Amino acid sequence: MFHKIKDVNPMPDYRLSVQFSEGVTKVYDVKPLFDKFDAFKIFEIRPELFSDVTVDIGGYGVVWNDELDLSCDELFENGSTVKTPFDGLMAFSDATLLWGLNESTLRKAITYGKLVAGIDVCKYGKQWVVSTEAMKREYGEPKTA
């Protein structure tokens, strides 16, 4: 399954905090890569470059430059899951991509009581957020990822 990255933040000691679209946060330790791949040794020479990490276009990985990146699968499979207050929450836009639905379908589900506001979904400003648990209950496992 493809695990789209929503956000990445550098942490002390060459670790990355990576938030995935399905509402999971992982911490990935980059230090072991220093011995495996010469390209990662740049962080030992120029540690300030580590903070330049960004999410690759499309969320397929993270990048520092044209020569240095990590895939979303590597980060998800080898990162350590971290519990956060936001676990299991995702934006409607992410839920529609994962389940192959339209945002209007989710809005109608709220209107008809299939997704309950304040329990299954919540609106923050203009953005609706839904729980993974509610999506699985109403629509089964994600169709696409």
MARVEX-8484 format. One record per residue: residue in one letter; y, x, z of N, C-alpha, C in turn. Coordinates in steps of 0.2 Angstrom, whole numbers, padded with zeros to 4 digits, always signed. Layout:
% residues N
AYXZYXZYXZ/...
//
This chain:
% residues 145
M-0006+0004+0000+0000+0000+0000+0006+0004+0000/F+0011+0003-0004+0017+0006-0004+0022+0004+0002/H+0025+0009+0005+0029+0008+0011+0036+0010+0009/K+0040+0005+0007+0047+0007+0005+0051+0009+0011/I+0055+0014+0010+0059+0017+0016+0066+0014+0015/K+0068+0011+0021+0075+0008+0021+0080+0013+0024/D+0078+0018+0028+0083+0022+0031+0080+0028+0034/V+0083+0034+0034+0081+0040+0037+0086+0043+0041/N+0084+0046+0047+0089+0050+0051+0086+0056+0054/P+0090+0062+0053+0087+0068+0056+0088+0068+0063/M+0083+0071+0066+0082+0072+0074+0082+0079+0075/P+0083+0081+0082+0082+0088+0084+0075+0090+0082/D+0075+0097+0082+0068+0100+0081+0065+0098+0075/Y+0069+0097+0069+0066+0096+0063+0061+0090+0062/R+0063+0085+0065+0060+0078+0065+0064+0073+0061/L+0061+0068+0058+0064+0063+0055+0062+0056+0058/S+0067+0052+0059+0066+0045+0061+0067+0041+0054/V+0061+0038+0052+0061+0034+0046+0059+0027+0047/Q+0064+0023+0045+0063+0015+0045+0060+0013+0039/F+0055+0009+0039+0052+0006+0033+0053-0001+0032/S+0053-0004+0026+0055-0011+0025+0051-0016+0029/E+0045-0014+0030+0041-0019+0034+0042-0020+0041/G+0047-0016+0044+0049-0017+0051+0046-0012+0055/V+0043-0006+0052+0040-0001+0056+0044+0006+0056/T+0045+0009+0062+0048+0015+0062+0043+0021+0064/K+0044+0026+0060+0040+0032+0061+0044+0038+0063/V+0041+0043+0067+0044+0049+0067+0040+0055+0064/Y+0043+0058+0060+0039+0063+0056+0041+0070+0057/D+0037+0075+0059+0038+0082+0061+0038+0086+0054/V+0043+0089+0052+0044+0093+0046+0042+0100+0048/K+0042+0102+0054+0040+0109+0055+0034+0112+0053/P+0028+0108+0053+0022+0111+0050+0022+0112+0043/L+0027+0109+0039+0028+0111+0032+0031+0118+0031/F+0034+0121+0036+0037+0127+0035+0031+0132+0033/D+0025+0132+0036+0020+0136+0034+0016+0134+0028/K+0016+0128+0026+0012+0126+0020+0016+0127+0014/F+0022+0125+0014+0026+0125+0008+0032+0130+0008/D+0033+0135+0004+0039+0139+0004+0045+0136+0004/A+0046+0130+0000+0052+0127-0001+0055+0125+0006/F+0051+0123+0011+0053+0120+0017+0056+0126+0022/K+0055+0132+0020+0057+0138+0024+0065+0138+0024/I+0068+0135+0019+0075+0135+0019+0078+0132+0025/F+0075+0128+0029+0078+0125+0035+0078+0131+0040/E+0073+0136+0040+0074+0141+0045+0079+0146+0043/I+0081+0146+0037+0087+0151+0035+0093+0147+0036/R+0093+0141+0034+0099+0137+0034+0098+0130+0037/P+0098+0130+0044+0096+0124+0048+0100+0118+0047/E+0107+0119+0045+0112+0114+0044+0110+0109+0038/L+0106+0112+0033+0104+0108+0028+0099+0102+0029/F+0096+0103+0035+0091+0098+0037+0094+0091+0038/S+0101+0091+0040+0104+0085+0041+0107+0081+0035/D+0106+0085+0029+0107+0082+0022+0102+0077+0020/V+0097+0075+0023+0092+0071+0021+0095+0064+0019/T+0092+0061+0014+0094+0054+0012+0088+0051+0009/V+0088+0044+0009+0083+0040+0006+0083+0041-0002/D+0078+0042-0005+0077+0042-0012+0079+0036-0015/I+0082+0035-0021+0083+0029-0025+0077+0025-0025/G+0077+0019-0023+0071+0014-0023+0067+0015-0017/G+0068+0019-0012+0065+0020-0006+0058+0023-0006/Y+0057+0027-0012+0050+0030-0013+0049+0036-0009/G+0054+0039-0006+0053+0045-0002+0060+0047+0001/V+0061+0053+0004+0067+0055+0006+0068+0062+0003/V+0074+0064+0002+0076+0070-0002+0082+0074+0001/W+0081+0080+0000+0087+0085+0003+0091+0087-0003/N+0087+0089-0009+0090+0091-0015+0085+0090-0021/D+0086+0093-0026+0082+0092-0032+0075+0096-0031/E+0074+0100-0027+0068+0104-0026+0064+0102-0019/L+0067+0098-0015+0064+0097-0009+0064+0089-0007/D+0058+0086-0006+0058+0079-0005+0051+0078-0001/L+0050+0072+0001+0044+0070+0004+0043+0062+0002/S+0037+0061+0001+0035+0054-0002+0035+0049+0004/C+0036+0043+0002+0035+0037+0007+0028+0037+0010/D+0023+0038+0006+0016+0038+0009+0015+0044+0014/E+0017+0050+0012+0016+0055+0017+0020+0054+0024/L+0026+0051+0023+0029+0050+0029+0026+0044+0033/F+0024+0039+0030+0020+0033+0033+0014+0035+0036/E+0010+0039+0032+0003+0040+0035+0003+0046+0040/N+0007+0050+0040+0007+0056+0044+0013+0056+0050/G+0017+0051+0049+0022+0050+0055+0019+0046+0061/S+0022+0047+0066+0020+0044+0073+0024+0038+0073/T+0020+0032+0074+0024+0026+0075+0028+0026+0082/V+0034+0023+0082+0038+0023+0087+0040+0015+0089/K+0039+0013+0095+0041+0006+0097+0048+0006+0097/T+0051+0001+0094+0058-0001+0094+0059-0008+0095/P+0065-0010+0098+0066-0017+0098+0066-0021+0091/F+0067-0017+0086+0067-0020+0079+0060-0020+0076/D+0055-0019+0079+0048-0019+0076+0047-0025+0073/G+0044-0026+0067+0042-0032+0065+0047-0036+0062/L+0053-0034+0061+0059-0038+0058+0061-0035+0052/M+0062-0039+0047+0064-0037+0040+0069-0042+0037/A+0074-0039+0033+0078-0043+0029+0075-0048+0025/F+0078-0053+0023+0075-0058+0018+0073-0054+0012/S+0078-0050+0010+0077-0046+0003+0071-0042+0003/D+0069-0039+0009+0063-0035+0009+0057-0040+0009/A+0057-0045+0013+0052-0050+0013+0050-0053+0007/T+0055-0054+0003+0054-0057-0004+0051-0052-0008/L+0053-0046-0008+0049-0041-0012+0042-0040-0010/L+0041-0040-0004+0034-0039-0001+0029-0045-0003/W+0032-0051-0002+0028-0057-0003+0029-0060-0010/G+0033-0057-0014+0034-0059-0021+0037-0066-0021/L+0041-0068-0017+0045-0074-0016+0052-0074-0018/N+0056-0079-0018+0063-0080-0019+0066-0081-0013/E+0072-0078-0012+0076-0079-0005+0077-0087-0004/S+0078-0091-0009+0079-0098-0009+0072-0101-0006/T+0067-0098-0007+0060-0101-0004+0061-0100+0003/L+0063-0095+0006+0063-0093+0013+0069-0098+0016/R+0074-0099+0013+0080-0103+0016+0077-0110+0016/K+0073-0113+0011+0071-0119+0011+0065-0120+0017/A+0062-0115+0018+0057-0115+0023+0060-0116+0030/I+0066-0113+0031+0070-0114+0037+0072-0122+0037/T+0075-0124+0032+0077-0131+0032+0072-0136+0033/Y+0066-0135+0031+0060-0139+0032+0056-0138+0038/G+0058-0133+0042+0055-0131+0049+0049-0127+0048/K+0047-0124+0042+0042-0120+0042+0043-0113+0045/L+0049-0111+0044+0052-0105+0048+0057-0107+0053/V+0056-0106+0059+0061-0109+0064+0066-0104+0066/A+0073-0106+0065+0078-0102+0067+0078-0100+0074/G+0079-0094+0076+0079-0092+0083+0073-0090+0086/I+0067-0091+0082+0061-0089+0084+0058-0085+0078/D+0057-0088+0072+0054-0084+0067+0060-0080+0063/V+0066-0083+0062+0071-0080+0058+0078-0080+0063/C+0082-0076+0061+0089-0076+0064+0094-0073+0059/K+0100-0076+0059+0105-0074+0055+0110-0069+0058/Y+0111-0064+0055+0116-0059+0058+0122-0058+0053/G+0128-0061+0054+0133-0061+0049+0131-0065+0043/K+0130-0062+0037+0128-0065+0031+0120-0064+0030/Q+0117-0060+0034+0110-0057+0033+0105-0061+0037/W+0100-0064+0034+0095-0067+0037+0089-0062+0039/V+0086-0062+0044+0081-0057+0046+0075-0062+0048/V+0069-0060+0046+0063-0064+0047+0058-0059+0051/S+0053-0062+0055+0048-0058+0058+0042-0057+0053/T+0039-0051+0053+0033-0050+0049+0028-0055+0051/E+0027-0056+0058+0022-0061+0060+0023-0068+0057/A+0029-0070+0057+0030-0077+0054+0029-0077+0046/M+0030-0072+0043+0029-0071+0036+0021-0071+0035/K+0018-0068+0039+0010-0068+0038+0007-0075+0040/R+0010-0078+0045+0008-0084+0047+0009-0090+0041/E+0015-0089+0038+0016-0094+0033+0014-0093+0026/Y+0014-0086+0024+0013-0084+0017+0007-0079+0016/G+0003-0078+0022-0002-0073+0021+0000-0066+0021/E-0005-0062+0019-0003-0054+0019+0002-0053+0013/P+0006-0048+0013+0010-0046+0008+0007-0046+0001/K+0010-0048-0004+0007-0048-0011+0008-0042-0015/T+0014-0039-0014+0016-0033-0017+0020-0029-0012/A+0020-0022-0014+0023-0018-0009+0026-0012-0013/
//
